[in-house]
Amino acid sequence: MSGQAIHIKIDGRTYSGTYKVDRQVLTVTTNYGKKTAQLDPKVPRAALADQLLHELVREEKGRKGSLL
């Protein structure tokens, strides 16, 4: 994965991915999926990337048979 590395902790466990910006769209990529969002000048890129990674982890944990 290329881009800026991102790491978050949820329930004592660290999850990681990368994010990049292309044409005002931020994309977070992990081993179990990716999410995109339009950039907002009032929201720091790292904060938006954290939010998207949290959403990806939450969605993956909700999948039947998930190993997270």
PAFIPA-429931 format. One line per field, with one value per atom (N, C-alpha, C): x, y, z; residue number from 1; residue in three letters; atom name. Coordinates in steps of 0.2 Angstrom, whole numbers. Example, Ala and Ser with C-alpha at 12.3 -4.5 7.8 and 13.67 -1.06 7.14 Angstrom:
xx = c(66|62|66|64|68|64) .
yy = c(-28|-22|-16|-11|-5|0) .
zz = c(39|39|39|35|36|39) .
k = c(1|1|1|2|2|2) .
r = c(ala|ala|ala|ser|ser|ser) .
a = c(N|CA|C|N|CA|C) .
***
This chain:
xx = c(4|0|4|3|7|2|5|2|4|1|3|0|5|3|-2|-7|-11|-12|-12|-13|-18|-23|-28|-28|-30|-31|-38|-41|-47|-47|-50|-50|-43|-38|-31|-28|-31|-28|-27|-21|-19|-21|-24|-26|-22|-20|-17|-19|-17|-19|-15|-17|-14|-19|-18|-22|-19|-22|-20|-25|-23|-28|-27|-32|-32|-38|-37|-43|-48|-46|-50|-54|-52|-55|-50|-51|-47|-49|-44|-45|-41|-44|-41|-41|-36|-35|-32|-35|-33|-33|-31|-31|-38|-43|-50|-54|-52|-56|-54|-58|-56|-62|-61|-67|-64|-69|-67|-72|-69|-73|-71|-75|-73|-70|-65|-61|-65|-65|-68|-62|-62|-56|-56|-62|-62|-60|-59|-57|-50|-45|-39|-39|-34|-34|-33|-29|-27|-34|-38|-44|-49|-49|-54|-52|-45|-43|-44|-43|-44|-52|-56|-63|-65|-62|-64|-61|-55|-52|-56|-58|-63|-69|-72|-78|-76|-70|-68|-68|-64|-63|-70|-74|-81|-85|-85|-88|-85|-79|-76|-77|-77|-79|-86|-90|-97|-99|-94|-95|-94|-99|-99|-92|-89|-82|-76|-77|-71|-66|-60|-55|-52|-55|-53|-56) .
yy = c(-6|0|6|11|17|23|28|33|34|38|40|35|32|27|30|26|28|22|23|18|21|16|18|12|14|8|8|2|1|-5|-4|-10|-13|-9|-11|-14|-15|-18|-12|-13|-8|-10|-6|-7|-2|-4|1|1|6|6|12|14|20|25|31|36|40|42|47|51|57|62|63|62|63|67|73|78|79|81|83|77|71|65|61|59|55|48|44|36|33|29|25|18|14|8|3|-3|-8|-14|-20|-26|-29|-26|-28|-23|-18|-14|-7|-3|4|9|15|20|26|30|37|42|48|54|60|65|71|75|79|83|89|91|97|101|107|112|113|112|113|107|101|95|92|92|89|82|82|75|69|70|64|62|67|66|62|65|61|54|53|46|42|45|41|39|43|42|36|36|31|25|25|18|15|19|17|14|17|14|7|7|1|-5|-3|-9|-11|-6|-8|-12|-10|-14|-21|-22|-28|-33|-30|-33|-36|-32|-34|-40|-41|-47|-53|-58|-65|-68|-71|-75|-70|-64|-59|-61|-60|-62|-57|-51|-45|-45) .
zz = c(0|0|0|-4|-4|-1|2|5|12|16|23|27|32|36|42|44|49|54|60|66|71|73|78|83|89|94|96|96|98|103|109|114|115|115|116|110|105|99|94|90|85|78|74|68|63|57|53|46|42|35|32|27|23|21|20|17|12|7|2|-1|-3|-6|-13|-17|-24|-26|-29|-31|-26|-20|-14|-11|-13|-10|-6|0|4|4|3|3|8|12|17|15|15|13|18|19|24|20|24|21|20|23|23|20|16|12|12|9|8|8|11|11|8|5|3|6|6|8|5|4|2|7|5|10|12|18|21|24|21|24|31|35|42|46|42|46|44|48|47|43|38|35|39|44|49|53|55|58|54|48|43|42|41|40|46|52|58|58|57|57|52|46|41|43|46|48|54|58|63|60|55|52|48|45|42|47|53|58|61|62|65|60|53|48|48|48|48|54|60|66|65|62|62|57|52|47|50|48|51|49|54|52|52|54|54|60|58|63|67|66|70|77) .
k = c(1|1|1|2|2|2|3|3|3|4|4|4|5|5|5|6|6|6|7|7|7|8|8|8|9|9|9|10|10|10|11|11|11|12|12|12|13|13|13|14|14|14|15|15|15|16|16|16|17|17|17|18|18|18|19|19|19|20|20|20|21|21|21|22|22|22|23|23|23|24|24|24|25|25|25|26|26|26|27|27|27|28|28|28|29|29|29|30|30|30|31|31|31|32|32|32|33|33|33|34|34|34|35|35|35|36|36|36|37|37|37|38|38|38|39|39|39|40|40|40|41|41|41|42|42|42|43|43|43|44|44|44|45|45|45|46|46|46|47|47|47|48|48|48|49|49|49|50|50|50|51|51|51|52|52|52|53|53|53|54|54|54|55|55|55|56|56|56|57|57|57|58|58|58|59|59|59|60|60|60|61|61|61|62|62|62|63|63|63|64|64|64|65|65|65|66|66|66|67|67|67|68|68|68) .
r = c(met|met|met|ser|ser|ser|gly|gly|gly|gln|gln|gln|ala|ala|ala|ile|ile|ile|his|his|his|ile|ile|ile|lys|lys|lys|ile|ile|ile|asp|asp|asp|gly|gly|gly|arg|arg|arg|thr|thr|thr|tyr|tyr|tyr|ser|ser|ser|gly|gly|gly|thr|thr|thr|tyr|tyr|tyr|lys|lys|lys|val|val|val|asp|asp|asp|arg|arg|arg|gln|gln|gln|val|val|val|leu|leu|leu|thr|thr|thr|val|val|val|thr|thr|thr|thr|thr|thr|asn|asn|asn|tyr|tyr|tyr|gly|gly|gly|lys|lys|lys|lys|lys|lys|thr|thr|thr|ala|ala|ala|gln|gln|gln|leu|leu|leu|asp|asp|asp|pro|pro|pro|lys|lys|lys|val|val|val|pro|pro|pro|arg|arg|arg|ala|ala|ala|ala|ala|ala|leu|leu|leu|ala|ala|ala|asp|asp|asp|gln|gln|gln|leu|leu|leu|leu|leu|leu|his|his|his|glu|glu|glu|leu|leu|leu|val|val|val|arg|arg|arg|glu|glu|glu|glu|glu|glu|lys|lys|lys|gly|gly|gly|arg|arg|arg|lys|lys|lys|gly|gly|gly|ser|ser|ser|leu|leu|leu|leu|leu|leu) .
a = c(N|CA|C|N|CA|C|N|CA|C|N|CA|C|N|CA|C|N|CA|C|N|CA|C|N|CA|C|N|CA|C|N|CA|C|N|CA|C|N|CA|C|N|CA|C|N|CA|C|N|CA|C|N|CA|C|N|CA|C|N|CA|C|N|CA|C|N|CA|C|N|CA|C|N|CA|C|N|CA|C|N|CA|C|N|CA|C|N|CA|C|N|CA|C|N|CA|C|N|CA|C|N|CA|C|N|CA|C|N|CA|C|N|CA|C|N|CA|C|N|CA|C|N|CA|C|N|CA|C|N|CA|C|N|CA|C|N|CA|C|N|CA|C|N|CA|C|N|CA|C|N|CA|C|N|CA|C|N|CA|C|N|CA|C|N|CA|C|N|CA|C|N|CA|C|N|CA|C|N|CA|C|N|CA|C|N|CA|C|N|CA|C|N|CA|C|N|CA|C|N|CA|C|N|CA|C|N|CA|C|N|CA|C|N|CA|C|N|CA|C|N|CA|C|N|CA|C|N|CA|C|N|CA|C|N|CA|C) .
***
